Amino acid sequence: MVLSPYDLKKDPLDAQDALLFRASFCDDEQRDVYEAAMVIQRAYREYRARNTSRRQEDLERRAALKIQGCYRRYKQFCYFKKLHNAAIVVQKHFRMRKRGEADASGDAATEAVPEHPTLDGHAIRIQVPQTNSSLSLREHRAATTIQLAYRGHRKRQAAARKIQNFMRQSRNKLRKMHAQNDDVAPPIPASPNHQKI
C-alpha cells in the first residue's frame, strides 16, 4: 500500500497505522505467524460452518419427522372416523331392520302359529324363531370388512415402526461417523513459506 501525502494529511492516525502494519510484517517470522493464524482461523470457520450445517440438517430432519408423524396421525384419524361412521350406519340399518322384522314377524308368527291343545285342556302357542339368512350374511360381511380394515391398519403400523427403527438406526450410525470424523481431525498443513533452510 503506497501512501500519498494527501492520505497523510487526510487522517494521520490511519496513515500511521498502515505504516506500522507494513513495518511489522516485514520480518519472515512475523509473516509465518500471520499465515499460521490465517490457516487456524480458516480451519475454525470451516469447523463452525460444518457444525452449524449439521445442526441445521438435524433440526430440519426432526421437523420433517414431526410433520410426517402428525400427517400420519391425521390420516389415521380420518380413516378411523370413516370406519366409525360406516359402522354407525351399518348398526343403524341393522337395528331398524331387526326392529321392523321383529314387529312384522312377531305379529305374523303369533297369528300364523296355531294353538296346540295340551292334555289338561289348555292351549299353548309355540313360536319358532325365524332366521333371516340374508341379514346374518350382511352382518358377517360387515364384520369381515371391519376385521380386514383393522388387520390392514396393524400391518401399516408394523411397517411404519420398522421404517422408523431403520431411520433411527441410520441416524445414530451417521452421528457416530460424524463424531469419529470430528475426533480425528486432519493436521493443519504447514505453509510453504514456513520451511527454513
Backbone torsions as a table, in degrees:
resi	resn	phi	psi	omega
1	MET	NA	121.4	-179.9
2	VAL	-99.4	128.6	-179.0
3	LEU	-100.0	132.4	177.2
4	SER	-93.3	160.7	176.7
5	PRO	-59.2	-28.7	178.9
6	TYR	-64.2	-42.5	179.0
7	ASP	-62.1	-38.6	-179.6
8	LEU	-66.8	-35.6	179.2
9	LYS	-74.3	-34.4	-174.7
10	LYS	-63.8	-54.2	178.6
11	ASP	-146.0	98.7	-175.2
12	PRO	-64.2	-27.6	-179.5
13	LEU	-70.5	-42.9	178.0
14	ASP	-63.5	-42.0	179.6
15	ALA	-64.0	-40.2	-179.4
16	GLN	-67.0	-40.2	177.8
17	ASP	-63.7	-40.4	179.7
18	ALA	-64.3	-40.6	178.3
19	LEU	-65.2	-42.3	178.6
20	LEU	-64.1	-39.7	179.9
21	PHE	-61.2	-46.8	180.0
22	ARG	-65.7	-39.2	-177.0
23	ALA	-71.1	-35.1	-175.8
24	SER	-73.5	-24.6	-178.5
25	PHE	-103.1	23.4	175.8
26	CYS	-80.9	-27.8	-177.9
27	ASP	-74.9	140.3	-178.8
28	ASP	-62.8	-40.5	-178.4
29	GLU	-64.3	-41.6	178.6
30	GLN	-63.3	-40.4	179.7
31	ARG	-64.2	-40.9	178.2
32	ASP	-62.8	-41.7	178.4
33	VAL	-63.3	-42.6	179.7
34	TYR	-62.1	-46.3	-179.8
35	GLU	-65.3	-38.7	177.6
36	ALA	-63.5	-41.3	177.8
37	ALA	-62.9	-39.9	178.4
38	MET	-62.7	-42.1	179.4
39	VAL	-63.5	-43.9	179.7
40	ILE	-63.1	-44.2	179.8
41	GLN	-62.9	-41.5	179.3
42	ARG	-63.2	-44.3	179.2
43	ALA	-62.4	-40.5	179.7
44	TYR	-65.7	-41.8	178.5
45	ARG	-61.9	-42.0	178.1
46	GLU	-63.5	-41.2	178.3
47	TYR	-61.0	-45.7	179.4
48	ARG	-62.9	-42.5	-179.8
49	ALA	-63.6	-41.3	178.3
50	ARG	-61.9	-47.5	-179.9
51	ASN	-63.3	-42.2	-179.7
52	THR	-63.7	-44.6	-179.2
53	SER	-66.9	-36.7	178.5
54	ARG	-65.2	-42.8	178.1
55	ARG	-63.0	-42.2	179.8
56	GLN	-62.7	-43.4	178.4
57	GLU	-62.5	-41.1	179.1
58	ASP	-62.9	-43.4	178.2
59	LEU	-62.9	-43.2	179.4
60	GLU	-63.7	-40.8	179.5
61	ARG	-63.4	-44.2	178.7
62	ARG	-62.2	-42.8	179.6
63	ALA	-62.6	-42.1	179.6
64	ALA	-62.9	-42.1	178.7
65	LEU	-63.6	-39.9	179.5
66	LYS	-64.9	-44.0	179.2
67	ILE	-62.6	-44.2	179.6
68	GLN	-62.7	-41.8	178.7
69	GLY	-62.4	-44.2	178.6
70	CYS	-63.1	-40.4	-179.9
71	TYR	-65.7	-41.9	178.5
72	ARG	-62.4	-43.1	178.4
73	ARG	-62.1	-40.0	178.7
74	TYR	-62.9	-44.4	179.4
75	LYS	-62.1	-42.1	178.3
76	GLN	-64.1	-41.2	178.9
77	PHE	-59.4	-46.5	179.4
78	CYS	-61.9	-42.5	-179.0
79	TYR	-62.6	-47.6	-179.6
80	PHE	-69.5	-30.5	175.4
81	LYS	-63.6	-42.3	176.8
82	LYS	-61.4	-45.5	179.3
83	LEU	-61.1	-42.4	-179.8
84	HIS	-61.5	-47.0	179.2
85	ASN	-63.0	-40.0	178.7
86	ALA	-64.2	-41.6	179.0
87	ALA	-63.8	-39.3	178.2
88	ILE	-61.8	-44.0	180.0
89	VAL	-63.4	-45.4	-179.5
90	VAL	-61.4	-45.3	-179.4
91	GLN	-64.0	-40.0	179.9
92	LYS	-61.8	-47.7	179.4
93	HIS	-63.9	-39.8	179.8
94	PHE	-61.9	-47.2	-179.5
95	ARG	-63.7	-42.3	179.6
96	MET	-61.8	-45.0	-178.4
97	ARG	-66.4	-42.4	179.6
98	LYS	-61.7	-44.8	179.9
99	ARG	-63.2	-45.4	179.4
100	GLY	-62.2	-43.3	179.6
101	GLU	-67.9	-37.5	179.6
102	ALA	-64.5	-42.2	178.5
103	ASP	-64.2	-47.6	-177.3
104	ALA	-68.7	-46.2	-176.7
105	SER	-72.7	-30.8	178.4
106	GLY	-62.5	-46.7	179.5
107	ASP	-68.2	-45.3	-176.8
108	ALA	-67.7	-41.6	-177.8
109	ALA	-67.2	-38.6	-179.9
110	THR	-66.5	-40.9	-179.2
111	GLU	-75.8	-34.4	-174.3
112	ALA	-77.8	-28.4	-177.1
113	VAL	-80.3	122.4	-179.8
114	PRO	-76.3	160.4	177.6
115	GLU	-81.0	138.2	178.8
116	HIS	-108.9	127.5	179.3
117	PRO	-75.7	144.6	177.4
118	THR	-102.6	177.3	-177.6
119	LEU	-67.1	-32.6	-177.3
120	ASP	-88.6	5.6	174.8
121	GLY	98.6	-6.9	177.6
122	HIS	-83.5	155.9	179.0
123	ALA	-109.3	141.1	175.9
124	ILE	-126.5	154.3	175.8
125	ARG	-110.5	129.3	176.8
126	ILE	-104.4	119.0	179.1
127	GLN	-104.9	123.6	177.4
128	VAL	-96.1	123.7	179.6
129	PRO	-64.8	137.0	-179.9
130	GLN	-89.4	136.5	178.0
131	THR	-99.1	137.3	178.3
132	ASN	-112.3	99.2	-174.6
133	SER	-65.9	-33.9	-179.0
134	SER	-68.6	-35.4	179.3
135	LEU	-68.9	-44.2	179.8
136	SER	-66.3	-33.2	176.9
137	LEU	-64.9	-41.8	177.7
138	ARG	-64.3	-41.7	177.5
139	GLU	-60.3	-43.9	-179.6
140	HIS	-62.0	-43.9	178.6
141	ARG	-62.4	-43.1	179.7
142	ALA	-62.5	-44.1	179.1
143	ALA	-63.7	-41.2	179.0
144	THR	-62.8	-42.6	179.2
145	THR	-61.5	-45.1	180.0
146	ILE	-64.7	-41.7	179.1
147	GLN	-64.2	-41.7	177.8
148	LEU	-61.8	-42.9	179.2
149	ALA	-62.5	-41.0	-179.6
150	TYR	-67.1	-41.7	177.9
151	ARG	-62.3	-42.0	177.3
152	GLY	-61.8	-40.2	177.9
153	HIS	-61.6	-44.2	179.9
154	ARG	-63.5	-39.2	178.2
155	LYS	-64.1	-43.1	179.1
156	ARG	-63.6	-39.4	178.4
157	GLN	-63.1	-43.9	179.4
158	ALA	-62.6	-42.8	178.6
159	ALA	-64.1	-41.5	179.1
160	ALA	-63.7	-39.6	178.1
161	ARG	-63.9	-41.4	178.8
162	LYS	-62.0	-44.7	-179.7
163	ILE	-63.2	-43.2	-179.8
164	GLN	-65.0	-39.8	176.9
165	ASN	-62.7	-43.3	178.8
166	PHE	-61.8	-44.9	179.4
167	MET	-62.5	-41.7	179.9
168	ARG	-63.0	-44.2	179.4
169	GLN	-64.4	-41.9	179.3
170	SER	-63.3	-42.8	180.0
171	ARG	-64.0	-42.2	178.9
172	ASN	-65.0	-39.9	178.7
173	LYS	-63.8	-41.8	179.1
174	LEU	-64.6	-40.7	177.8
175	ARG	-63.1	-41.0	178.3
176	LYS	-62.5	-41.6	179.1
177	MET	-63.1	-42.5	178.4
178	HIS	-64.5	-38.8	179.7
179	ALA	-65.3	-40.7	178.1
180	GLN	-66.1	-39.3	178.6
181	ASN	-66.0	-36.3	178.9
182	ASP	-71.4	-34.5	179.4
183	ASP	-68.9	-37.8	-179.7
184	VAL	-100.8	76.3	-179.3
185	ALA	-79.0	140.5	179.3
186	PRO	-68.2	145.5	179.7
187	PRO	-65.2	149.8	-179.7
188	ILE	-74.6	125.3	-177.9
189	PRO	-68.0	140.1	178.4
190	ALA	-75.9	146.5	-179.4
191	SER	-74.4	151.1	-177.5
192	PRO	-66.2	-24.7	-179.4
193	ASN	-78.6	-10.8	-174.3
194	HIS	-79.2	-19.8	-177.9
195	GLN	-72.6	125.9	180.0
196	LYS	-110.0	148.7	-177.9
197	ILE	-96.5	NA	NA
